[in-house]
Amino acid sequence: MSTPFELADPAALGFDAERLDRIAPFLKTSYLDSGRLPMTQLVIARDGQPVYYDRQGRMGEGREELRDDAIFRIASMTKPATSVAFMQMVEQCKVALEEPVTKVLPEFANLKIYKGGGGSIPFAPGDPSHPIRFVDLITHMSGLTYGLQNRTNIDAVYREHNLDFARGRMDSDEYIRILSELPLEFAPGEGWNYSVSTDVLGICVERLSGMRLGEYFQQHIFGPLGMTDTAFGVEDDTRLVDAYQYIPGKPPKMIDAGIGSNLGKPGKFDSGGGGLCGTIADYHRFTTMLVRGGELDGVRILSPKTVRLMRTNHLPDNADLTEMSSSLFSETNNAGTGFGLGFAMVIDPSKTLMPSSMGEFYWGGAYSTAFFVDPVEDITMVFMTQVYPSSTYPIRRQLKTLIYSALAESRAD
């Protein structure tokens, strides 16, 4: 098999090669042969050095075998990039985490907290909210929501305006205007709800930098890191895989062909919460930068102290998400899991009921892509596929189990 990576000897980096070799057959038998996933691509690294790579399946319906340089919709794996961009603003003292977002978004000056109504009747006049702070946005404690939560009357209005997927419908100023007229689910800082908060954070980056978010990413993150194939939208749609949706009891349904996708057309809005497309090789470089404390190949993106702050639990009283979350859906498990500045992280490995390290941080995307960074073991993983929603299969847990079961030398003891 060809590979976009120069693979190191697994044994030299503390892995059992025979156990790593269990992964490809598992994916083939459990997911590819059964038709549950159309394609899989995986890279595992330690100390920034790839030790295992596998790709299987096809680019899509009637298309060629999956390419090493295939481009995937990484959806919410955009959020960590947006969070890194914002923390670059913090490092430059252009903004502080504790400041109110009205410093950048004056439209949010008169937000109200939900008190009733919605649907067929207007929202009831809510009580005024105290200001959302930037830290509330980056931790999903803002009181904003997602239409996809499909839980409240506020979610329903988000769906009416298509706020979860605004790329082709409105620009960022219109996006903020609509949000400013809707009530919050709860007072900022008093709960956790997976939401459009990171989209709003991306607009803050735009206003602070004077640049469109994709342009900012290119100049300050992707370009310096050598992430040559990650962007909002795609230039070469022949490399974009087809996207699928899970249908109970049936094969996944193709919902967006790679060739001819609307992602090949310019968007009105760069979604900091979920709009990027990119390759596994690019995201591996991003995770390597994170596990190395903000630096890669002599290029520093963030300071080690900033990365440490980002991967620290910021939920009140070191709570986990079982105590704070009102979400029906997010890209994380709740038990033993905290939330930092753009990532979920493990705060109690025993409660997660899977192999993990204290302080390991991670996230995923709606099309079942995923990554994790283990700073204790210096391990990173990036997994790519393209089936919506990401809650369909337990593949993230299974991959973590297979990876840690192949670890022969732990650095935790």
JONORFEN-V338278 format. One record per residue. N is the residue number from 1. RES is the residue in one small letter. SS is DSSP state (h for helix, s for strand, l for the rest). Layout:
N;RES;SS / N;RES;SS
//
This chain:
1;m;l / 2;s;l / 3;t;l / 4;p;l / 5;f;l / 6;e;l / 7;l;l / 8;a;l / 9;d;l / 10;p;h / 11;a;h / 12;a;h / 13;l;h / 14;g;l / 15;f;s / 16;d;l / 17;a;h / 18;e;h / 19;r;h / 20;l;h / 21;d;l / 22;r;h / 23;i;h / 24;a;h / 25;p;h / 26;f;h / 27;l;h / 28;k;h / 29;t;h / 30;s;h / 31;y;h / 32;l;h / 33;d;l / 34;s;l / 35;g;l / 36;r;l / 37;l;l / 38;p;l / 39;m;s / 40;t;s / 41;q;s / 42;l;s / 43;v;s / 44;i;s / 45;a;s / 46;r;s / 47;d;l / 48;g;l / 49;q;s / 50;p;s / 51;v;s / 52;y;s / 53;y;s / 54;d;s / 55;r;s / 56;q;s / 57;g;s / 58;r;s / 59;m;l / 60;g;l / 61;e;l / 62;g;l / 63;r;l / 64;e;l / 65;e;s / 66;l;l / 67;r;l / 68;d;l / 69;d;l / 70;a;l / 71;i;s / 72;f;s / 73;r;s / 74;i;l / 75;a;h / 76;s;h / 77;m;h / 78;t;h / 79;k;h / 80;p;h / 81;a;h / 82;t;h / 83;s;h / 84;v;h / 85;a;h / 86;f;h / 87;m;h / 88;q;h / 89;m;h / 90;v;h / 91;e;h / 92;q;l / 93;c;l / 94;k;l / 95;v;l / 96;a;l / 97;l;l / 98;e;l / 99;e;l / 100;p;s / 101;v;h / 102;t;h / 103;k;h / 104;v;l / 105;l;l / 106;p;h / 107;e;h / 108;f;h / 109;a;h / 110;n;h / 111;l;l / 112;k;s / 113;i;s / 114;y;l / 115;k;l / 116;g;l / 117;g;l / 118;g;s / 119;g;l / 120;s;l / 121;i;s / 122;p;l / 123;f;l / 124;a;l / 125;p;l / 126;g;l / 127;d;s / 128;p;s / 129;s;l / 130;h;l / 131;p;l / 132;i;l / 133;r;s / 134;f;h / 135;v;h / 136;d;h / 137;l;h / 138;i;h / 139;t;l / 140;h;l / 141;m;l / 142;s;l / 143;g;l / 144;l;l / 145;t;l / 146;y;l / 147;g;h / 148;l;h / 149;q;h / 150;n;l / 151;r;l / 152;t;l / 153;n;h / 154;i;h / 155;d;h / 156;a;h / 157;v;h / 158;y;h / 159;r;h / 160;e;h / 161;h;l / 162;n;l / 163;l;h / 164;d;h / 165;f;h / 166;a;l / 167;r;l / 168;g;l / 169;r;l / 170;m;l / 171;d;l / 172;s;h / 173;d;h / 174;e;h / 175;y;h / 176;i;h / 177;r;h / 178;i;h / 179;l;h / 180;s;h / 181;e;l / 182;l;l / 183;p;l / 184;l;s / 185;e;l / 186;f;l / 187;a;l / 188;p;l / 189;g;l / 190;e;l / 191;g;l / 192;w;s / 193;n;l / 194;y;l / 195;s;l / 196;v;l / 197;s;h / 198;t;h / 199;d;h / 200;v;h / 201;l;h / 202;g;h / 203;i;h / 204;c;h / 205;v;h / 206;e;h / 207;r;h / 208;l;h / 209;s;h / 210;g;l / 211;m;l / 212;r;l / 213;l;h / 214;g;h / 215;e;h / 216;y;h / 217;f;h / 218;q;h / 219;q;h / 220;h;h / 221;i;h / 222;f;h / 223;g;h / 224;p;h / 225;l;h / 226;g;l / 227;m;l / 228;t;l / 229;d;l / 230;t;l / 231;a;s / 232;f;s / 233;g;l / 234;v;l / 235;e;l / 236;d;l / 237;d;h / 238;t;h / 239;r;h / 240;l;s / 241;v;l / 242;d;l / 243;a;s / 244;y;s / 245;q;s / 246;y;s / 247;i;s / 248;p;l / 249;g;l / 250;k;s / 251;p;s / 252;p;s / 253;k;s / 254;m;s / 255;i;s / 256;d;s / 257;a;l / 258;g;l / 259;i;l / 260;g;l / 261;s;l / 262;n;h / 263;l;h / 264;g;h / 265;k;l / 266;p;l / 267;g;l / 268;k;l / 269;f;l / 270;d;l / 271;s;l / 272;g;l / 273;g;l / 274;g;l / 275;g;l / 276;l;s / 277;c;s / 278;g;s / 279;t;l / 280;i;h / 281;a;h / 282;d;h / 283;y;h / 284;h;h / 285;r;h / 286;f;h / 287;t;h / 288;t;h / 289;m;h / 290;l;h / 291;v;h / 292;r;l / 293;g;l / 294;g;l / 295;e;s / 296;l;s / 297;d;l / 298;g;l / 299;v;s / 300;r;s / 301;i;l / 302;l;l / 303;s;l / 304;p;h / 305;k;h / 306;t;h / 307;v;h / 308;r;h / 309;l;h / 310;m;h / 311;r;l / 312;t;l / 313;n;l / 314;h;l / 315;l;l / 316;p;h / 317;d;h / 318;n;h / 319;a;l / 320;d;l / 321;l;h / 322;t;h / 323;e;h / 324;m;h / 325;s;s / 326;s;l / 327;s;l / 328;l;l / 329;f;l / 330;s;l / 331;e;l / 332;t;l / 333;n;l / 334;n;l / 335;a;l / 336;g;l / 337;t;s / 338;g;s / 339;f;s / 340;g;l / 341;l;l / 342;g;l / 343;f;l / 344;a;s / 345;m;s / 346;v;s / 347;i;l / 348;d;l / 349;p;h / 350;s;h / 351;k;h / 352;t;h / 353;l;l / 354;m;l / 355;p;l / 356;s;l / 357;s;l / 358;m;l / 359;g;l / 360;e;l / 361;f;s / 362;y;s / 363;w;s / 364;g;s / 365;g;l / 366;a;l / 367;y;l / 368;s;l / 369;t;l / 370;a;s / 371;f;s / 372;f;s / 373;v;s / 374;d;s / 375;p;l / 376;v;l / 377;e;l / 378;d;l / 379;i;s / 380;t;s / 381;m;s / 382;v;s / 383;f;s / 384;m;s / 385;t;l / 386;q;l / 387;v;s / 388;y;s / 389;p;l / 390;s;l / 391;s;l / 392;t;l / 393;y;l / 394;p;l / 395;i;h / 396;r;h / 397;r;h / 398;q;h / 399;l;h / 400;k;h / 401;t;h / 402;l;h / 403;i;h / 404;y;h / 405;s;h / 406;a;l / 407;l;s / 408;a;l / 409;e;l / 410;s;l / 411;r;l / 412;a;l / 413;d;l
//
